[in-house]
Amino acid sequence: MRLYHHPMSSNARRAVMTAAHLGAPVELVVIDLAKGGQHAPEFLKLNPNHRVPVLEDDGFVLWESYAIMQYLADQTPRQTVYPTEVRARADVNRWLFWCAQHFQPAIGILNWENWIKGMTGQGGPDPAEVRRGEQLVIEFGRVLDAHVAGRDWICGHALTLADLAVAASLATTERAKLPVGDFANLQRWFAGVRALDAWKRTEP
């Protein structure tokens, strides 16, 4: 299997972390986003959305980081991060969808305004957009903070794909100036994820 990624991409990192945690036999292939590698014709054949990550497995091509996480888990015997019991799996899926639909897009606003725009020479942050991003991150950060109070992990007392997915979104906390420092429960949970070997092995 080949996993096309970029080390600075939060979306790619959640897939790479999953592969690392599962010990999945993947070959990591870096796509140079700064040089436009995601727009190269050969890459667009894999993902017409010109985004990383992309997984290629013996002719089967899969994009979207959350789908890749699920696929890798389902390909791994005796894995425990993606439960097979219906309600337990639905709970994990709930948080994956929450991250994709709410948390990651909110963080993406601040990633763009406070980090990527300056890094790519596209001007300074737009104060109105920064305020909008901060309000959304606080809104959804409050949901996560309340949920993990008294829990070791998002879905209870066992690490799941939900933890890897949501934590990857927070990897840019300092660069994007994410306003999550006052969420004590969130910070305790996030410290637990950062202590994982899979997290340490995927640091840019």
C-alpha positions in Angstrom: 0.0 0.0 0.0 1.1 3.6 -0.7 -0.1 6.5 1.3 0.4 9.9 -0.3 0.7 12.6 2.2 2.5 15.8 3.3 3.9 16.1 6.8 2.3 19.5 7.5 -1.2 18.4 6.5 -3.5 17.7 9.4 -5.8 15.7 7.1 -2.9 13.6 6.0 -1.5 13.2 9.5 -4.6 11.5 10.9 -4.2 8.8 8.2 -0.5 8.5 8.7 -1.0 8.3 12.5 -3.6 5.5 12.0 -1.2 3.6 9.8 1.6 4.0 12.4 -0.6 3.0 15.3 -1.9 -0.1 13.5 1.5 -1.1 12.1 -0.1 -1.1 8.6 2.4 -2.0 5.8 2.2 1.4 4.0 4.9 3.1 1.9 4.7 6.8 2.7 5.0 9.0 -0.4 5.4 12.8 0.1 3.5 15.1 -2.2 5.3 18.5 -2.3 2.3 20.8 -1.9 4.5 23.9 -1.9 5.7 23.0 -5.5 2.2 22.1 -6.6 2.6 18.3 -6.6 -1.1 18.0 -5.8 -1.9 19.4 -9.2 0.5 17.2 -11.2 -1.4 15.1 -13.8 -0.3 11.8 -12.3 -1.6 12.8 -8.9 -4.8 14.1 -10.2 -5.4 10.7 -11.7 -5.4 9.4 -8.1 -7.4 12.3 -6.6 -9.2 14.8 -8.9 -9.8 16.9 -5.7 -6.0 17.6 -5.6 -5.8 16.9 -1.9 -3.8 14.6 0.4 -4.0 12.0 1.7 -4.6 9.3 -0.9 -4.2 5.6 -0.3 -3.4 3.2 -3.1 -3.8 -0.5 -2.4 -3.2 -2.9 -5.3 -5.2 -0.9 -7.8 -7.8 0.4 -5.3 -7.5 4.1 -4.8 -9.1 5.8 -1.8 -9.2 9.5 -0.8 -10.6 11.3 2.2 -8.7 10.9 5.4 -11.5 9.5 7.5 -12.3 6.8 4.9 -8.6 5.9 4.8 -8.5 5.5 8.6 -11.5 3.2 8.5 -10.1 1.2 5.6 -6.8 0.7 7.3 -8.4 -0.4 10.6 -10.7 -2.9 8.7 -7.6 -4.3 7.0 -5.9 -4.9 10.3 -6.7 -8.2 12.2 -7.5 -7.8 15.9 -7.3 -4.0 15.8 -9.2 -2.2 18.7 -9.4 1.4 17.4 -12.5 0.8 15.2 -14.9 -1.4 17.1 -17.1 -3.8 15.2 -20.1 -3.7 17.7 -22.7 -1.6 16.0 -23.3 1.0 18.6 -19.6 1.4 19.5 -18.8 1.8 15.9 -21.6 4.3 15.4 -20.2 6.3 18.3 -16.7 6.5 16.7 -18.3 7.4 13.4 -20.3 10.2 15.1 -17.1 11.9 16.2 -15.4 11.3 12.8 -18.3 13.1 11.1 -18.3 15.8 13.8 -14.7 16.5 13.2 -15.1 16.5 9.4 -18.2 18.7 9.4 -17.6 21.1 12.3 -14.3 21.0 14.1 -11.8 20.7 11.2 -13.5 23.4 9.1 -13.5 25.8 12.0 -9.9 25.2 12.6 -9.2 25.5 8.9 -10.3 29.1 9.0 -7.6 30.0 11.5 -5.0 27.7 9.8 -5.5 29.8 6.7 -5.7 33.3 8.3 -3.0 32.9 11.0 -0.5 30.6 9.3 -0.9 29.6 5.6 -1.6 33.0 4.2 1.6 34.5 5.6 3.6 31.4 4.8 2.6 31.5 1.2 2.8 35.3 0.8 -0.9 35.9 0.5 -1.2 38.7 2.9 -2.0 39.1 6.6 -4.9 37.7 8.5 -8.4 39.2 7.9 -9.6 40.3 11.4 -13.2 39.5 10.6 -12.3 36.0 9.5 -10.1 35.5 12.5 -13.0 36.4 14.8 -15.3 34.1 12.9 -12.8 31.2 13.2 -12.2 31.8 16.9 -15.9 31.9 17.7 -16.4 28.5 15.9 -13.4 26.9 17.4 -14.5 28.0 20.9 -18.1 26.8 20.2 -17.0 23.3 19.1 -14.0 23.2 21.5 -16.5 23.7 24.3 -18.4 20.6 23.1 -15.3 18.5 23.1 -14.1 19.8 26.4 -17.4 18.9 28.1 -17.5 15.5 26.5 -14.1 14.3 27.6 -14.6 15.4 31.2 -14.2 12.2 33.2 -13.1 10.2 30.1 -9.7 9.0 29.1 -10.6 9.0 25.4 -13.4 10.4 23.3 -15.4 7.2 23.1 -14.8 6.0 26.7 -11.8 4.3 28.1 -10.1 3.0 24.9 -8.3 4.8 22.2 -10.2 4.9 18.9 -10.0 6.5 15.5 -12.0 9.3 16.9 -9.1 10.4 19.1 -6.6 10.2 16.3 -8.9 12.1 13.9 -9.7 15.0 16.3 -6.2 15.3 17.7 -4.8 15.7 14.2 -6.9 18.8 13.8 -5.3 20.3 16.9 -1.7 19.7 15.6 -1.6 23.3 14.4 -2.7 24.8 17.7 0.3 27.1 18.1 0.8 28.0 14.4 -2.9 28.8 13.9 -3.3 30.4 17.3 -6.3 28.2 18.2 -8.1 29.5 21.3 -8.3 26.2 23.1 -5.8 26.8 26.0 -8.5 27.3 28.6 -10.3 24.0 27.9 -8.7 22.0 30.7 -10.5 18.7 29.9 -9.6 19.0 26.2 -5.9 19.8 27.1 -5.7 16.7 29.4 -7.1 14.5 26.7 -4.9 16.0 24.0 -1.8 15.4 26.2 -2.8 11.8 26.3 -2.8 11.6 22.5 0.5 13.5 22.2 2.1 10.9 24.5 1.2 8.1 22.0 4.1 6.7 19.9 2.0 7.2 16.8 1.8 10.9 17.5 5.5 11.2 18.2 6.5 9.3 15.0 4.4 11.6 12.9 5.7 14.9 14.2 6.7 17.1 11.2 
